[in-house]
Amino acid sequence: MAEWFVEGMIERLLDRADPVARRLLDAAVGHLAPNINPDGSVRGNLRTNAADKYREQALQLASKWVGNTYGCLSLTLEMPFKNNANLPDAEVGWNGELSRKLGAAMLGPLLGAVTTR
């Protein structure tokens, strides 16, 4: 799902008609890591690597290190694989298209974070 999230974010960033994308690109330099657990995810493991080591804490520490080391906004986003309790979708639940939309929707909050620093 992370790959679709980043795909949606990149698609919106490349839309020259999108004022939020243009402002964000003018305000910040971005580095995106679409998947930082490829050895686990290729095997269907979202939270563990190929050696079945639980990685969530390591991913959060890595995000914190990047932010502290480079003095930048850094985040690790946990994908919302569970349906929203108030608006469940019995037919499809969470999927790649929703993940792409979430990635595109992140540009607004990111712009707010970088313009208020």
C-alpha positions in Angstrom: 0.0 0.0 0.0 2.9 2.4 0.7 3.8 2.3 -3.0 0.3 3.4 -4.0 0.4 6.1 -1.4 3.7 7.5 -2.8 2.3 7.1 -6.4 -0.7 9.3 -5.5 1.6 11.9 -3.8 3.9 12.0 -6.8 1.1 12.2 -9.3 -0.3 15.3 -7.5 3.2 16.8 -7.1 3.6 16.6 -10.9 0.3 18.3 -11.6 1.4 21.8 -12.6 -2.2 23.0 -12.4 -2.4 22.1 -8.7 -1.7 25.2 -6.6 -0.9 23.2 -3.4 1.6 21.1 -5.3 3.3 24.1 -6.8 3.5 25.9 -3.5 4.9 22.8 -1.7 7.5 22.3 -4.4 8.5 26.0 -4.1 8.7 25.8 -0.3 10.5 22.5 0.3 12.8 19.9 -1.1 11.3 16.4 -0.7 12.8 13.0 -0.5 10.3 10.1 -0.7 11.0 6.5 0.2 8.1 4.5 -1.2 9.0 1.3 0.6 11.6 0.9 3.3 10.8 -2.7 4.0 11.1 -4.3 0.5 12.5 -7.6 1.7 9.5 -8.1 4.0 6.7 -6.7 1.8 7.8 -8.8 -1.2 7.0 -11.8 1.0 3.7 -10.3 2.2 5.0 -9.2 5.5 4.0 -5.6 6.3 5.6 -5.4 9.8 8.5 -7.8 9.6 11.5 -8.1 7.3 12.6 -11.3 5.5 14.1 -12.6 8.8 10.7 -12.1 10.6 12.2 -9.3 12.7 9.5 -6.9 13.9 10.5 -3.5 12.3 7.9 -0.9 13.5 10.1 0.5 16.3 13.2 0.5 14.0 11.2 2.4 11.3 10.0 5.0 13.9 13.5 5.5 15.2 14.8 5.9 11.6 12.2 8.6 10.9 13.1 10.4 14.2 16.8 10.2 13.3 16.2 11.7 9.8 14.3 14.6 11.3 16.8 15.3 14.0 19.9 14.8 11.8 18.7 17.0 9.0 16.4 19.4 10.8 13.4 18.5 8.6 9.9 17.2 8.7 10.1 13.4 8.7 7.2 11.0 9.2 6.3 7.4 9.2 2.7 6.8 8.2 0.9 3.7 9.3 -1.5 2.6 6.6 -5.1 2.4 7.8 -5.8 -1.1 6.8 -8.8 -1.4 9.0 -11.9 0.2 7.7 -13.1 3.3 9.5 -15.4 2.1 12.2 -17.9 4.9 11.4 -17.9 4.3 7.6 -17.1 0.6 6.9 -16.9 -0.5 3.3 -17.8 -4.2 3.2 -17.2 -4.5 -0.5 -13.6 -3.3 -0.8 -12.3 -2.0 2.5 -8.9 -0.4 2.3 -7.3 -0.7 -1.2 -4.7 0.7 -3.5 -6.9 3.4 -4.9 -7.7 4.7 -1.4 -4.1 4.6 -0.6 -3.3 6.7 -3.7 -5.9 9.2 -2.7 -4.5 9.4 0.8 -1.0 10.1 -0.7 -2.4 12.9 -2.8 -4.4 14.3 0.2 -1.2 14.6 2.3 0.1 17.5 0.2 -2.1 20.0 2.1 -0.9 19.0 5.6 2.7 18.8 4.4 2.4 22.3 2.9 1.0 23.6 6.2 3.9 22.0 8.1 6.7 23.4 5.9 5.3 26.9 5.7 4.8 27.3 9.4 8.4 26.3 10.3 
